[in-house]
Amino acid sequence: MAKNDLDLLSIEELAALRESATDKLMEKVAARRAELEAELEKLSQYDKLARKSQAAPVAKAKKSDEQKADVAKEPVAKAA
């Protein structure tokens, strides 16, 4: 509908058009929300799997890595 067509409508017709547009918008929003909720439901199965895999124990640092970290912590003597 062109702008000029809206100019020709009465107040009652414009109000009815607004109500119709609002109803149609609500229908489309509800349909899209249902689509997104269905998609989230599908994706949630992967979230559960990811959480289970994160529960695996973390590997310990190697002995040589720990020794390197200890050496880095020692203060360096100043040259006189």
GROMACS elastic network, one bead per residue, 0.5 to 0.9 nm:
[ bonds ]
;  ai    aj funct       b0    kb
    1     4     6  0.82541   500
    1     5     6  0.63053   500
    1     6     6  0.74371   500
    2     5     6  0.53321   500
    2     6     6  0.68389   500
    3     6     6  0.51906   500
    3     7     6  0.65130   500
    4     7     6  0.50416   500
    4     8     6  0.66348   500
    5     8     6  0.52638   500
    5     9     6  0.67718   500
    6     9     6  0.52969   500
    6    10     6  0.84977   500
    6    14     6  0.74108   500
    7    10     6  0.80893   500
    9    12     6  0.80050   500
    9    13     6  0.57482   500
    9    14     6  0.61190   500
   10    13     6  0.51146   500
   10    14     6  0.61366   500
   10    15     6  0.85550   500
   11    14     6  0.50822   500
   11    15     6  0.60888   500
   11    16     6  0.85752   500
   12    15     6  0.50881   500
   12    16     6  0.61665   500
   12    17     6  0.85586   500
   13    16     6  0.50657   500
   13    17     6  0.60855   500
   13    18     6  0.85739   500
   14    18     6  0.61086   500
   14    19     6  0.85963   500
   15    18     6  0.50433   500
   15    19     6  0.61992   500
   15    20     6  0.85812   500
   16    19     6  0.50673   500
   16    20     6  0.61030   500
   16    21     6  0.85391   500
   17    20     6  0.50269   500
   17    21     6  0.60459   500
   17    22     6  0.85020   500
   18    21     6  0.50547   500
   18    22     6  0.60555   500
   18    23     6  0.85560   500
   19    22     6  0.50619   500
   19    23     6  0.61518   500
   19    24     6  0.86183   500
   20    23     6  0.51278   500
   20    24     6  0.61867   500
   20    25     6  0.85547   500
   21    24     6  0.51014   500
   21    25     6  0.60435   500
   21    26     6  0.85930   500
   22    25     6  0.50377   500
   22    26     6  0.61817   500
   22    27     6  0.86746   500
   23    26     6  0.51436   500
   23    27     6  0.63129   500
   23    28     6  0.87760   500
   24    27     6  0.50656   500
   24    28     6  0.62761   500
   24    29     6  0.86255   500
   25    28     6  0.51519   500
   25    29     6  0.60933   500
   25    30     6  0.85492   500
   26    29     6  0.50757   500
   26    30     6  0.60701   500
   26    31     6  0.85576   500
   27    30     6  0.51824   500
   27    31     6  0.61815   500
   27    32     6  0.86501   500
   28    31     6  0.50723   500
   28    32     6  0.61131   500
   28    33     6  0.84697   500
   29    32     6  0.51391   500
   29    33     6  0.59993   500
   29    34     6  0.85825   500
   30    33     6  0.50435   500
   30    34     6  0.62183   500
   30    35     6  0.87108   500
   31    34     6  0.51732   500
   31    35     6  0.63692   500
   31    36     6  0.87970   500
   32    36     6  0.61958   500
   32    37     6  0.85739   500
   33    36     6  0.51088   500
   33    37     6  0.60830   500
   33    38     6  0.85659   500
   34    37     6  0.51234   500
   34    38     6  0.61712   500
   34    39     6  0.86220   500
   35    38     6  0.52018   500
   35    39     6  0.62683   500
   35    40     6  0.87107   500
   36    40     6  0.61147   500
   36    41     6  0.85424   500
   37    40     6  0.50122   500
   37    41     6  0.61348   500
   37    42     6  0.87037   500
   38    41     6  0.50572   500
   38    42     6  0.64119   500
   38    43     6  0.87769   500
   39    42     6  0.51294   500
   39    43     6  0.62675   500
   39    44     6  0.86400   500
   40    44     6  0.59714   500
   41    44     6  0.51954   500
   41    45     6  0.72746   500
   42    45     6  0.60961   500
   42    46     6  0.79179   500
   43    46     6  0.55244   500
   43    47     6  0.67538   500
   44    48     6  0.64394   500
   44    49     6  0.88047   500
   45    48     6  0.53191   500
   45    49     6  0.65510   500
   45    50     6  0.88558   500
   46    49     6  0.50088   500
   46    50     6  0.61225   500
   46    51     6  0.86369   500
   47    50     6  0.50618   500
   47    51     6  0.62362   500
   47    52     6  0.87167   500
   48    51     6  0.52610   500
   48    52     6  0.64212   500
   48    53     6  0.88906   500
   49    52     6  0.52137   500
   49    53     6  0.64168   500
   49    54     6  0.88334   500
   50    53     6  0.51854   500
   50    54     6  0.62922   500
   50    55     6  0.89054   500
   51    54     6  0.51415   500
   51    55     6  0.66003   500
   52    55     6  0.53849   500
   52    56     6  0.75921   500
   53    56     6  0.58265   500
   54    57     6  0.81561   500
   55    58     6  0.87619   500
   59    62     6  0.89890   500
   60    63     6  0.89628   500
   61    64     6  0.83498   500
   61    65     6  0.64403   500
   61    66     6  0.68509   500
   62    65     6  0.53446   500
   62    66     6  0.65609   500
   62    67     6  0.89580   500
   63    66     6  0.51698   500
   63    67     6  0.63744   500
   63    68     6  0.88134   500
   64    67     6  0.51338   500
   64    68     6  0.63033   500
   64    69     6  0.87251   500
   65    68     6  0.51867   500
   65    69     6  0.63356   500
   65    70     6  0.88072   500
   66    69     6  0.51028   500
   66    70     6  0.63358   500
   66    71     6  0.88313   500
   67    70     6  0.50415   500
   67    71     6  0.62992   500
   67    72     6  0.87260   500
   68    71     6  0.51840   500
   68    72     6  0.63491   500
   68    73     6  0.88810   500
   69    72     6  0.52064   500
   69    73     6  0.65225   500
   70    73     6  0.52286   500
   70    74     6  0.68188   500
   71    74     6  0.55234   500
   71    75     6  0.88482   500
   72    75     6  0.79788   500
